[in-house]
Amino acid sequence: MSEPTDSALPELPTHFDFATSEPAISAAWEDAHIFHADAGRTTRLGGDRDPFTILIPPPNVTAVLHVGHGLNNTVQDVLVRWRRMAGDEALWMPGTDHAGIATQNVVERLVAKEGKTRFDIGREAFVARTEEFVAETGGEILHQLRSIGASADWSRTAYTFSPELSRAVREAFVRLYERGLVYRGHRVIHWCPRCLTSLSDEEAEFHDSEGKLYHIRYALAHDPSQGITIATTRPETLLADVAVAVHPEDERYSSFVGQMLTLPITGLPIPVIADGYVEREFGTGALKITPAHDASDFEVGKRHGLAMPVVITAEGKMGAGAHAAGRVPAELDGLDRFEARRKVAAMLEAASALVKVETHHNSIRRCYRCDTVVEPRLSDQWFVKMAPLAAPALEAVKDGTVRLLPEKWEKVYINWLEGIRDWNISRQLWWGHRIPVWTCANGHADAYREDPTACRHCGSTELVQDPDVCDTWFSSWLWPISTMGWPNEDSRDLKAFFPSDVLVTAPEILFFWVARMIMSGYAFMDRAPFHSVYLHGTVRDMQHRKMSKSLGNGIDPLDVVNRYGADALRWTLIQGMGLGVDVMLDPEDLDKSFAPGRNFATKLWNIGRFILLQVGDDAVRPLADVAAEKTDLTLADRWILGRLDATIAECDAALGPVRPAAAAGKRDGAWAPNERQLGLRLDAYAESARRFVWNELADWYVEAVKARLAQPGADREVARAVLVHVFDQGLRLLHPIMPFVTEALWQRLPGAENKRGTFLAVAAWPQRSPAVSGDAVGVATSAAVRDDSGAGFEVVRETVDAIRGLRSEYAVTPGQPIRAFVTADVRTAPLAEAAALVQRLARCEIVFGAPAPGAAAHAVLSNGVELVLPLEGMVDVKKECARIRAELDGLTKQLEALRGRLGNEKFTAKAPPAVVEAERAKERDWAARATQLADKVRELCG
């Protein structure tokens, strides 16, 4: 397709100026409020549109846009734009999370720069300072999302710490408290010495580590010549040991049970106990029991009524309170726990109690926010009983009410819920939703929906609120309902848009957030909050490392937008993203990484410029009229309309179905087994739409109609009608991925202002060959596209490609006119109809009949037709024969050597299987090429 000159189309620039056009288009969309969802238009409230709802995974108020956000939000935007164009009342709910630990950490660092701590300024002032910080910077990421084209309903922007959503958090807490599912527990939890707060199991993330395993001998108190050796990775915790446990059936230690050992360093006596928890085959078969510093030891301690002394402070330093007096020697008091570990090892060695030290590979837990090594710590915390909440959420995935894509995550989800533990929801922070429990002077504790003025049990007015705040996830697990107005169950949004449809998120928060939202949906609304969970891949660098600030390998999406435009960013991310497949990008070479999006955006603009130049500004004949007059359509017209029809079907199949078939017209419904893995193949959708516009429309159809467009008359009007229609439909198909450049081009199409709405963003999604409708959207009558025109034009395409291939193979000058001979029969009828087109595209005359004897090149089309291209006078046959024979001789020698290597058992037995298979693949390729060359020698050289 040739490039129009600047002077031919002065109103359309040579290049799409994304730097100025994208912000202008985005502002126009927002000014027109086209992304606003109206509950009253939904079928659930008597309207005529099915609701389609997506909830944004709320980014932290401290966050700025990174490439992971870019991927996640682009996927959501593609889906919501598709459904909006498909006629649904589409709501993409935006919002942010107050992010308790993360936000408090940021503000504490700001306070530290002033030489103070949060304790210096006090709780009330610190909270006010944090609110001020959030007000200034908290919404920045939402503004940045606009720059990549996010079409959310910004008028509904939610915030987990807003008064409305805070009310939902308190209501949820109180309801669970009243049902006995929230309780105060004294147990070992995960503690972050840096953040000075407890963490849930999911927030204390496992990390592989290489440490040491210390073998320590505990001597019998009455006979130091005997003893038990235990192995531990944390020798500093032995100061809090209260027993050594062995298995009741372990004969090695049966005589020790009930006797006293001497605790190394402190000399305190501790008993030997028998407990089935001990694994006889693991390690030495004996375990030190430290109930206050190990969750499993805590359970053992409870069973045996053991003391639970704490010897590590909240700050991660060695120190003991009155309840652990005499357990921490003076030389260890106040030491950091890791420094104390080294010191304790030295003290054990000096006392001849350290048997040996080994290198040990294990997993340690770290705080998911600050990466500090987590410390198991005994404390009082608020917990949620999870088993009753998990049961319906587990069944929802098993019975198909909720599907997880990719399907591999279902087993992970089920395994976690089947072994779920109670959720520690209290945090020792100041920033967050305060635990709504008050205790009066008489000791009555209770949860209140509103701040109490007096105790409901005794009337005391001396009330103290629990100082802890709720885990941030305790507010975000309510996101699907709190953003819709819950606990007000009369909320129009709740009635219209809940349950939502698709949740798009990353696998790493499957437990943090996804599973808990499903639980809260059943706990408070008695139904799942969505029917599909799309767990997309991760953006990684070329070394397969996850992109992150800490590694310095991240890509700032705004840098990409500034250099190449939002469309280039979005296209690159989507086209490279298979279902659950990671996206690979090179942060060191943005030009290379984002070349697919940049190149396609440029190509699309050039296609549009050429088409707009060719069709002009005059009114275009409605395609409905043209389609009704089938005789007006050429072979190429019928083919491109057929390809459009097929492409729409491919795109629909790749994207959908949008909801389970069983849910049609209802709020709920389960996915049938054959439906669970359908749709959400965004890369396949992108490729189908790209192939149609670039390869089929631009490379073939536009080339096919050039001559018709240059000649005034009825046929030109038919060509204009078909060309405008298929380009219009192609832009609609591409719009969800590339919203800006498609909108800019669509606005310039003749007649665009007469289509549904004034923006492509709300134009109707293409439909497959419906009955002729008044607005000509998706119109092409079944008769016009469902004949043999597709196969007919494919013969033309294949013929042109074959002739071009033979030209290249035999080095025939590109501009030199040539003749190709085919046998005249029914299979070659399309070539007769399109002979002029073939001659123009291939610079070759098609002759029906047999060629004169002589050197010729041959090609066989897929329908069996043989194409013969005489070469006499076009190439130096003698020289070409010599070249081909030389290539064949060289390849034959290489092939013989390769086959000899593959026939050598020593090679095939010793070489890695992958190497052997690569050599066999090479042998197959070389053999095929040798056959081709031999055929050419016979054809050309006799």
Solvent accessible surface area in square Angstrom, and as a share of the most:
residue,aa,sasa,rsa
1,M,64,0.28
2,S,67,0.43
3,E,88,0.39
4,P,8,0.05
5,T,85,0.49
6,D,93,0.48
7,S,100,0.64
8,A,44,0.34
9,L,16,0.08
10,P,107,0.68
11,E,102,0.46
12,L,2,0.01
13,P,66,0.41
14,T,49,0.29
15,H,126,0.56
16,F,30,0.12
17,D,69,0.36
18,F,51,0.21
19,A,69,0.53
20,T,89,0.52
21,S,29,0.19
22,E,9,0.04
23,P,79,0.50
24,A,60,0.47
25,I,24,0.12
26,S,19,0.12
27,A,52,0.40
28,A,40,0.31
29,W,2,0.01
30,E,55,0.25
31,D,109,0.56
32,A,48,0.37
33,H,137,0.61
34,I,32,0.16
35,F,11,0.05
36,H,81,0.36
37,A,1,0.01
38,D,50,0.26
39,A,6,0.05
40,G,27,0.26
41,R,93,0.34
42,T,0,0.00
43,T,65,0.38
44,R,69,0.25
45,L,53,0.26
46,G,73,0.70
47,G,26,0.25
48,D,125,0.65
49,R,73,0.27
50,D,61,0.31
51,P,11,0.07
52,F,1,0.01
53,T,1,0.00
54,I,0,0.00
55,L,1,0.01
56,I,1,0.00
57,P,23,0.14
58,P,18,0.11
59,P,11,0.07
60,N,28,0.14
61,V,3,0.02
62,T,42,0.24
63,A,23,0.18
64,V,65,0.37
65,L,7,0.04
66,H,86,0.38
67,V,6,0.03
68,G,25,0.24
69,H,32,0.14
70,G,0,0.00
71,L,1,0.00
72,N,16,0.08
73,N,7,0.03
74,T,0,0.00
75,V,0,0.00
76,Q,0,0.00
77,D,0,0.00
78,V,0,0.00
79,L,1,0.01
80,V,0,0.00
81,R,0,0.00
82,W,13,0.04
83,R,32,0.12
84,R,14,0.05
85,M,1,0.00
86,A,34,0.26
87,G,26,0.25
88,D,10,0.05
89,E,5,0.02
90,A,6,0.05
91,L,0,0.00
92,W,1,0.00
93,M,2,0.01
94,P,0,0.00
95,G,0,0.00
96,T,8,0.05
97,D,8,0.04
98,H,0,0.00
99,A,3,0.03
100,G,3,0.03
101,I,8,0.04
102,A,14,0.11
103,T,0,0.00
104,Q,1,0.00
105,N,9,0.05
106,V,34,0.19
107,V,0,0.00
108,E,37,0.16
109,R,128,0.47
110,L,63,0.31
111,V,0,0.00
112,A,60,0.47
113,K,168,0.71
114,E,93,0.42
115,G,71,0.68
116,K,94,0.40
117,T,72,0.42
118,R,10,0.04
119,F,124,0.52
120,D,96,0.50
121,I,45,0.23
122,G,27,0.26
123,R,54,0.20
124,E,152,0.68
125,A,49,0.38
126,F,0,0.00
127,V,34,0.20
128,A,56,0.43
129,R,72,0.26
130,T,0,0.00
131,E,89,0.40
132,E,101,0.45
133,F,37,0.15
134,V,17,0.10
135,A,89,0.69
136,E,125,0.56
137,T,59,0.34
138,G,4,0.04
139,G,30,0.29
140,E,79,0.35
141,I,1,0.00
142,L,13,0.07
143,H,113,0.51
144,Q,25,0.11
145,L,1,0.00
146,R,61,0.22
147,S,40,0.26
148,I,1,0.01
149,G,2,0.02
150,A,6,0.05
151,S,0,0.00
152,A,1,0.01
153,D,3,0.02
154,W,31,0.11
155,S,92,0.59
156,R,46,0.17
157,T,62,0.36
158,A,10,0.08
159,Y,53,0.20
160,T,0,0.00
161,F,47,0.20
162,S,19,0.12
163,P,109,0.69
164,E,117,0.53
165,L,13,0.07
166,S,28,0.18
167,R,140,0.51
168,A,0,0.00
169,V,4,0.02
170,R,55,0.20
171,E,21,0.10
172,A,0,0.00
173,F,0,0.00
174,V,2,0.01
175,R,69,0.25
176,L,0,0.00
177,Y,55,0.21
178,E,110,0.49
179,R,134,0.49
180,G,37,0.36
181,L,14,0.07
182,V,6,0.04
183,Y,48,0.18
184,R,107,0.39
185,G,9,0.09
186,H,103,0.46
187,R,73,0.27
188,V,10,0.06
189,I,12,0.06
190,H,26,0.12
191,W,18,0.06
192,C,0,0.00
193,P,16,0.10
194,R,92,0.34
195,C,3,0.02
196,L,41,0.20
197,T,0,0.00
198,S,0,0.00
199,L,1,0.01
200,S,2,0.01
201,D,38,0.20
202,E,31,0.14
203,E,1,0.01
204,A,1,0.01
205,E,66,0.29
206,F,126,0.53
207,H,70,0.31
208,D,135,0.70
209,S,36,0.24
210,E,119,0.53
211,G,30,0.28
212,K,114,0.49
213,L,34,0.17
214,Y,15,0.06
215,H,19,0.09
216,I,0,0.00
217,R,75,0.27
218,Y,0,0.00
219,A,22,0.17
220,L,4,0.02
221,A,51,0.39
222,H,132,0.59
223,D,40,0.21
224,P,91,0.57
225,S,91,0.59
226,Q,86,0.38
227,G,23,0.22
228,I,1,0.01
229,T,37,0.21
230,I,0,0.00
231,A,29,0.22
232,T,16,0.10
233,T,39,0.23
234,R,50,0.18
235,P,0,0.00
236,E,1,0.01
237,T,5,0.03
238,L,0,0.00
239,L,0,0.00
240,A,0,0.00
241,D,0,0.00
242,V,10,0.06
243,A,0,0.00
244,V,0,0.00
245,A,0,0.00
246,V,0,0.00
247,H,31,0.14
248,P,74,0.47
249,E,115,0.52
250,D,8,0.04
251,E,154,0.69
252,R,136,0.50
253,Y,25,0.10
254,S,68,0.44
255,S,81,0.52
256,F,22,0.09
257,V,61,0.35
258,G,61,0.58
259,Q,55,0.24
260,M,77,0.34
261,L,0,0.00
262,T,48,0.28
263,L,0,0.00
264,P,14,0.09
265,I,49,0.25
266,T,33,0.19
267,G,45,0.43
268,L,56,0.28
269,P,85,0.53
270,I,3,0.01
271,P,37,0.23
272,V,2,0.01
273,I,20,0.10
274,A,32,0.25
275,D,10,0.05
276,G,55,0.53
277,Y,97,0.37
278,V,3,0.02
279,E,116,0.52
280,R,88,0.32
281,E,151,0.68
282,F,137,0.57
283,G,59,0.57
284,T,31,0.18
285,G,1,0.01
286,A,4,0.03
287,L,50,0.25
288,K,20,0.08
289,I,0,0.00
290,T,4,0.02
291,P,0,0.00
292,A,0,0.00
293,H,1,0.01
294,D,51,0.26
295,A,38,0.29
296,S,45,0.29
297,D,13,0.07
298,F,7,0.03
299,E,80,0.36
300,V,0,0.00
301,G,0,0.00
302,K,113,0.48
303,R,143,0.52
304,H,70,0.31
305,G,69,0.66
306,L,32,0.16
307,A,70,0.54
308,M,44,0.20
309,P,5,0.03
310,V,24,0.14
311,V,0,0.00
312,I,2,0.01
313,T,46,0.27
314,A,24,0.19
315,E,95,0.43
316,G,1,0.01
317,K,90,0.38
318,M,2,0.01
319,G,12,0.11
320,A,43,0.33
321,G,38,0.37
322,A,101,0.79
323,H,121,0.54
324,A,2,0.02
325,A,80,0.62
326,G,67,0.65
327,R,30,0.11
328,V,24,0.14
329,P,30,0.19
330,A,92,0.72
331,E,93,0.42
332,L,0,0.00
333,D,86,0.45
334,G,44,0.42
335,L,51,0.25
336,D,59,0.31
337,R,10,0.04
338,F,66,0.28
339,E,70,0.31
340,A,0,0.00
341,R,54,0.20
342,R,146,0.53
343,K,78,0.33
344,V,0,0.00
345,A,15,0.12
346,A,55,0.43
347,M,39,0.17
348,L,0,0.00
349,E,117,0.52
350,A,93,0.72
351,A,65,0.50
352,S,99,0.64
353,A,12,0.09
354,L,33,0.16
355,V,82,0.47
356,K,98,0.41
357,V,65,0.38
358,E,68,0.31
359,T,95,0.55
360,H,52,0.23
361,H,134,0.60
362,N,45,0.23
363,S,53,0.34
364,I,45,0.23
365,R,53,0.19
366,R,69,0.25
367,C,2,0.01
368,Y,45,0.17
369,R,94,0.34
370,C,39,0.23
371,D,76,0.40
372,T,33,0.19
373,V,29,0.17
374,V,11,0.06
375,E,7,0.03
376,P,33,0.21
377,R,48,0.18
378,L,17,0.08
379,S,21,0.14
380,D,69,0.36
381,Q,2,0.01
382,W,15,0.05
383,F,5,0.02
384,V,0,0.00
385,K,86,0.36
386,M,2,0.01
387,A,68,0.53
388,P,70,0.44
389,L,4,0.02
390,A,3,0.03
391,A,58,0.45
392,P,46,0.29
393,A,0,0.00
394,L,29,0.14
395,E,90,0.40
396,A,1,0.01
397,V,0,0.00
398,K,92,0.39
399,D,66,0.34
400,G,0,0.00
401,T,28,0.16
402,V,0,0.00
403,R,2,0.01
404,L,0,0.00
405,L,0,0.00
406,P,16,0.10
407,E,84,0.37
408,K,126,0.54
409,W,57,0.20
410,E,18,0.08
411,K,164,0.70
412,V,60,0.34
413,Y,0,0.00
414,I,37,0.19
415,N,110,0.56
416,W,45,0.16
417,L,5,0.03
418,E,105,0.47
419,G,56,0.54
420,I,30,0.15
421,R,145,0.53
422,D,45,0.23
423,W,6,0.02
424,N,7,0.03
425,I,0,0.00
426,S,0,0.00
427,R,2,0.01
428,Q,42,0.19
429,L,5,0.02
430,W,39,0.14
431,W,2,0.01
432,G,9,0.09
433,H,14,0.06
434,R,88,0.32
435,I,0,0.00
436,P,2,0.01
437,V,4,0.02
438,W,21,0.07
439,T,55,0.32
440,C,6,0.04
441,A,68,0.53
442,N,100,0.51
443,G,53,0.51
444,H,69,0.31
445,A,52,0.40
446,D,20,0.10
447,A,3,0.03
448,Y,14,0.05
449,R,99,0.36
450,E,132,0.59
451,D,95,0.49
452,P,26,0.17
453,T,118,0.69
454,A,39,0.30
455,C,6,0.03
456,R,137,0.50
457,H,103,0.46
458,C,58,0.35
459,G,43,0.42
460,S,20,0.13
461,T,103,0.60
462,E,120,0.54
463,L,38,0.19
464,V,108,0.62
465,Q,31,0.14
466,D,18,0.09
467,P,81,0.51
468,D,11,0.06
469,V,1,0.01
470,C,4,0.02
471,D,2,0.01
472,T,19,0.11
473,W,34,0.12
474,F,0,0.00
475,S,5,0.03
476,S,1,0.01
477,W,0,0.00
478,L,0,0.00
479,W,0,0.00
480,P,2,0.01
481,I,1,0.01
482,S,7,0.04
483,T,16,0.09
484,M,3,0.02
485,G,31,0.30
486,W,2,0.01
487,P,16,0.10
488,N,71,0.36
489,E,90,0.40
490,D,106,0.55
491,S,17,0.11
492,R,139,0.51
493,D,32,0.17
494,L,3,0.01
495,K,81,0.34
496,A,0,0.00
497,F,0,0.00
498,F,1,0.01
499,P,8,0.05
500,S,7,0.04
501,D,8,0.04
502,V,8,0.05
503,L,2,0.01
504,V,0,0.00
505,T,2,0.01
506,A,21,0.16
507,P,23,0.15
508,E,90,0.41
509,I,36,0.18
510,L,1,0.01
511,F,50,0.21
512,F,13,0.05
513,W,3,0.01
514,V,0,0.00
515,A,0,0.00
516,R,2,0.01
517,M,0,0.00
518,I,0,0.00
519,M,1,0.00
520,S,1,0.01
521,G,1,0.01
522,Y,46,0.18
523,A,24,0.18
524,F,14,0.06
525,M,32,0.14
526,D,118,0.61
527,R,62,0.23
528,A,6,0.05
529,P,1,0.00
530,F,3,0.01
531,H,21,0.10
532,S,0,0.00
533,V,0,0.00
534,Y,0,0.00
535,L,1,0.00
536,H,9,0.04
537,G,6,0.05
538,T,24,0.14
539,V,5,0.03
540,R,65,0.24
541,D,4,0.02
542,M,104,0.46
543,Q,127,0.56
544,H,126,0.56
545,R,90,0.33
546,K,99,0.42
547,M,17,0.07
548,S,37,0.24
549,K,170,0.72
550,S,111,0.71
551,L,94,0.47
552,G,63,0.60
553,N,5,0.02
554,G,41,0.40
555,I,10,0.05
556,D,61,0.32
557,P,0,0.00
558,L,43,0.22
559,D,69,0.36
560,V,0,0.00
561,V,16,0.09
562,N,112,0.58
563,R,126,0.46
564,Y,22,0.08
565,G,1,0.01
566,A,0,0.00
567,D,4,0.02
568,A,0,0.00
569,L,0,0.00
570,R,0,0.00
571,W,7,0.03
572,T,4,0.02
573,L,0,0.00
574,I,0,0.00
575,Q,66,0.29
576,G,33,0.32
577,M,0,0.00
578,G,13,0.12
579,L,34,0.17
580,G,21,0.20
581,V,83,0.47
582,D,48,0.25
583,V,4,0.03
584,M,65,0.29
585,L,6,0.03
586,D,31,0.16
587,P,30,0.19
588,E,152,0.68
589,D,53,0.28
590,L,25,0.12
591,D,67,0.35
592,K,136,0.58
593,S,12,0.08
594,F,0,0.00
595,A,20,0.16
596,P,53,0.33
597,G,0,0.00
598,R,79,0.29
599,N,72,0.37
600,F,3,0.01
601,A,16,0.12
602,T,61,0.35
603,K,41,0.18
604,L,0,0.00
605,W,7,0.02
606,N,33,0.17
607,I,0,0.00
608,G,0,0.00
609,R,1,0.00
610,F,7,0.03
611,I,0,0.00
612,L,15,0.07
613,L,52,0.26
614,Q,44,0.20
615,V,1,0.00
616,G,26,0.25
617,D,128,0.66
618,D,99,0.51
619,A,94,0.73
620,V,32,0.19
621,R,67,0.24
622,P,72,0.45
623,L,6,0.03
624,A,13,0.10
625,D,68,0.35
626,V,0,0.00
627,A,3,0.02
628,A,75,0.58
629,E,76,0.34
630,K,81,0.34
631,T,134,0.78
632,D,49,0.25
633,L,6,0.03
634,T,44,0.26
635,L,12,0.06
636,A,7,0.05
637,D,0,0.00
638,R,35,0.13
639,W,0,0.00
640,I,0,0.00
641,L,1,0.01
642,G,18,0.17
643,R,49,0.18
644,L,6,0.03
645,D,12,0.06
646,A,31,0.24
647,T,0,0.00
648,I,2,0.01
649,A,26,0.20
650,E,61,0.27
651,C,0,0.00
652,D,51,0.26
653,A,72,0.56
654,A,11,0.09
655,L,2,0.01
656,G,7,0.07
657,P,51,0.32
658,V,22,0.12
659,R,47,0.17
660,P,1,0.01
661,A,74,0.57
662,A,54,0.42
663,A,6,0.04
664,A,73,0.57
665,G,86,0.83
666,K,127,0.54
667,R,74,0.27
668,D,58,0.30
669,G,18,0.17
670,A,40,0.31
671,W,4,0.01
672,A,41,0.31
673,P,123,0.77
674,N,120,0.61
675,E,21,0.09
676,R,38,0.14
677,Q,54,0.24
678,L,83,0.41
679,G,4,0.04
680,L,6,0.03
681,R,72,0.26
682,L,0,0.00
683,D,41,0.21
684,A,46,0.36
685,Y,0,0.00
686,A,0,0.00
687,E,72,0.32
688,S,10,0.06
689,A,0,0.00
690,R,49,0.18
691,R,70,0.26
692,F,0,0.00
693,V,0,0.00
694,W,67,0.23
695,N,44,0.22
696,E,8,0.03
697,L,0,0.00
698,A,0,0.00
699,D,53,0.27
700,W,18,0.06
701,Y,0,0.00
702,V,0,0.00
703,E,24,0.11
704,A,10,0.07
705,V,0,0.00
706,K,46,0.19
707,A,53,0.41
708,R,34,0.13
709,L,6,0.03
710,A,70,0.55
711,Q,121,0.54
712,P,119,0.75
713,G,43,0.41
714,A,80,0.62
715,D,63,0.33
716,R,52,0.19
717,E,53,0.24
718,V,3,0.02
719,A,0,0.00
720,R,2,0.01
721,A,2,0.02
722,V,0,0.00
723,L,0,0.00
724,V,9,0.05
725,H,13,0.06
726,V,0,0.00
727,F,0,0.00
728,D,1,0.01
729,Q,1,0.00
730,G,0,0.00
731,L,0,0.00
732,R,0,0.00
733,L,0,0.00
734,L,0,0.00
735,H,0,0.00
736,P,0,0.00
737,I,0,0.00
738,M,0,0.00
739,P,0,0.00
740,F,2,0.01
741,V,0,0.00
742,T,0,0.00
743,E,4,0.02
744,A,10,0.07
745,L,0,0.00
746,W,1,0.00
747,Q,79,0.35
748,R,100,0.36
749,L,3,0.01
750,P,17,0.11
751,G,27,0.26
752,A,2,0.02
753,E,125,0.56
754,N,118,0.60
755,K,37,0.16
756,R,89,0.33
757,G,36,0.34
758,T,95,0.55
759,F,32,0.13
760,L,0,0.00
761,A,0,0.00
762,V,25,0.15
763,A,0,0.00
764,A,23,0.18
765,W,6,0.02
766,P,0,0.00
767,Q,94,0.42
768,R,116,0.42
769,S,13,0.09
770,P,46,0.29
771,A,90,0.70
772,V,69,0.40
773,S,47,0.31
774,G,90,0.86
775,D,72,0.37
776,A,21,0.16
777,V,13,0.07
778,G,4,0.03
779,V,0,0.00
780,A,7,0.06
781,T,27,0.16
782,S,46,0.30
783,A,64,0.50
784,A,0,0.00
785,V,12,0.07
786,R,142,0.52
787,D,51,0.26
788,D,111,0.57
789,S,1,0.00
790,G,26,0.25
791,A,69,0.54
792,G,7,0.07
793,F,0,0.00
794,E,66,0.29
795,V,19,0.11
796,V,0,0.00
797,R,44,0.16
798,E,54,0.24
799,T,0,0.00
800,V,0,0.00
801,D,74,0.39
802,A,21,0.17
803,I,1,0.00
804,R,105,0.38
805,G,38,0.37
806,L,18,0.09
807,R,16,0.06
808,S,90,0.58
809,E,60,0.27
810,Y,3,0.01
811,A,84,0.65
812,V,5,0.03
813,T,82,0.48
814,P,107,0.67
815,G,39,0.38
816,Q,54,0.24
817,P,112,0.71
818,I,10,0.05
819,R,127,0.47
820,A,0,0.00
821,F,27,0.11
822,V,2,0.01
823,T,88,0.51
824,A,67,0.52
825,D,56,0.29
826,V,130,0.75
827,R,100,0.36
828,T,2,0.01
829,A,54,0.42
830,P,22,0.14
831,L,0,0.00
832,A,59,0.46
833,E,107,0.48
834,A,11,0.08
835,A,35,0.27
836,A,83,0.65
837,L,22,0.11
838,V,0,0.00
839,Q,92,0.41
840,R,92,0.33
841,L,20,0.10
842,A,3,0.03
843,R,139,0.51
844,C,1,0.01
845,E,68,0.31
846,I,16,0.08
847,V,34,0.20
848,F,73,0.31
849,G,33,0.31
850,A,93,0.72
851,P,40,0.25
852,A,82,0.63
853,P,139,0.87
854,G,52,0.50
855,A,10,0.08
856,A,7,0.05
857,A,0,0.00
858,H,62,0.28
859,A,21,0.16
860,V,105,0.61
861,L,6,0.03
862,S,104,0.67
863,N,52,0.27
864,G,39,0.38
865,V,3,0.02
866,E,81,0.36
867,L,0,0.00
868,V,16,0.09
869,L,0,0.00
870,P,34,0.21
871,L,0,0.00
872,E,108,0.49
873,G,77,0.74
874,M,38,0.17
875,V,24,0.14
876,D,87,0.45
877,V,31,0.18
878,K,173,0.73
879,K,145,0.62
880,E,17,0.08
881,C,8,0.05
882,A,60,0.47
883,R,107,0.39
884,I,0,0.00
885,R,108,0.40
886,A,66,0.51
887,E,61,0.28
888,L,36,0.18
889,D,81,0.42
890,G,33,0.32
891,L,20,0.10
892,T,54,0.32
893,K,143,0.61
894,Q,101,0.45
895,L,10,0.05
896,E,111,0.50
897,A,63,0.49
898,L,1,0.00
899,R,117,0.43
900,G,47,0.45
901,R,98,0.36
902,L,31,0.15
903,G,63,0.60
904,N,72,0.37
905,E,140,0.63
906,K,149,0.63
907,F,45,0.19
908,T,40,0.23
909,A,84,0.65
910,K,168,0.71
911,A,19,0.15
912,P,80,0.50
913,P,114,0.72
914,A,77,0.60
915,V,69,0.39
916,V,8,0.05
917,E,87,0.39
918,A,58,0.45
919,E,21,0.09
920,R,107,0.39
921,A,35,0.27
922,K,73,0.31
923,E,33,0.15
924,R,132,0.48
925,D,95,0.49
926,W,65,0.23
927,A,27,0.21
928,A,56,0.43
929,R,73,0.27
930,A,16,0.13
931,T,80,0.47
932,Q,97,0.43
933,L,1,0.01
934,A,29,0.22
935,D,49,0.25
936,K,25,0.11
937,V,22,0.13
938,R,151,0.55
939,E,56,0.25
940,L,7,0.03
941,C,33,0.20
942,G,89,0.85
